[in-house]
């Protein structure tokens, strides 16, 4: 029979084991799954749309971690633990290659699905946010205030995307524009800034990254809170470094205006742009309420009305949503606080390992601008400086003094020995 002390000791050990087991279980439940989209080709022959990008955005809008990897670059070391691998079947040249890739991954004990067989649990309630789009300083600002009043009267907080302004910020019209935007914020509007999309052929385009930074800083200097950035889908991947240092929490993704460069390093780019909250934007012209209720393959998160539209268009949209019993959600950043806190730390890490995704055209334009400004000229050669040996001299002096000190001690000991020997004799 065990003594009382031995039994008590056994109970303590058992409790410790159970506590550790519960910690492991809790950790396993709290670990968020990671998704890896494996594709063969981003675009089909002579096609301008891709099946891969919308799937990526759909998963990102569900607040999941997801990366993209071309099947030719498939490497086991790139697949982290707790990763669900999704093969985009429509991107493969042949069914044989698709099946071979699927079997290879399954043989290595990975969870592998195709895009039609995995279930994505919705992380937020169904419904739509409302946005006002394409707001310029020269827009009809009275109409903007009317739209803001309309949404505020319905109790709807909304997103307002303003276009970047780089110059003429000292003009009186700009001051009026800022005051109207402050009024929009009071009426429940959250301000996003649109990524620069202008492209003037035959001239040198400004550095869009610098332009975005300048416009964002100017808006914030005026007391406006710029919370997110709106990006065309193609520009998001090709200019991932443009918004890394601007402290945005949200990325509103809209329809692509061109094809994406297929030679980009999408695996690292998707990791770089991961720590943000994504929203998928549709224009009112692209929304089919019947299809939405039946279930969009890639449902929108936000429906945007252009400021160029009549205010009646906003009335029609709201009435249609209410009549179809589609929830109109208020956009409140406080609703995303928990998620924002989770992504802050990883965003800092990603900023330190940013990927340079400049195209050949961007590099060429930068080089030409440097030539125009004379920055390509080599600076005057600096006079050669002599080699500083003071450090070596210092070390040598210490060594020499040490040797002399040791030699002195040996000499002193030797003389004492000789003296004793002399006196003995």
Secondary structure, 3 states (H helix, E strand, C coil): CCCHHHHHHHHHHHHHHHHHHHHHHHHHHHCCCEEEEEECCCCCCCCCCCHHHHHHHHHHHCCCEEEEEEHHHCCHHHCCCCEEEEECHHHCCCHHHHHHHHHHHHHCCCEEEECCCCCCCCCCCCCEEEEEEEECCCCCHHHHHHHHHHHHHCCCCEEEEECCCCCCCCCHHHHHHHHHHHHHHHCCEEEEEECCCCCCCCCCCCCHHHHHHHHHHHHHHCCCCEEEEEEEHHHHHHCHHHHCCCCCCEEEEECCCCCCCCCCCHHHHHHHCCCCEEEEEEEHHHCCHHHHHHHCCCCCCEEEEECCCCHHHHHHHHHHHHHCCCCECCCCHHHHHHHHHHHHHHHHHHHHCCCCCCCHHHHHHHHHHHHHHCCCCCCCCCCCCCCCCHHHHHHHHHHHHHHHHHHHHHHHHHHHHHHHHHHHC
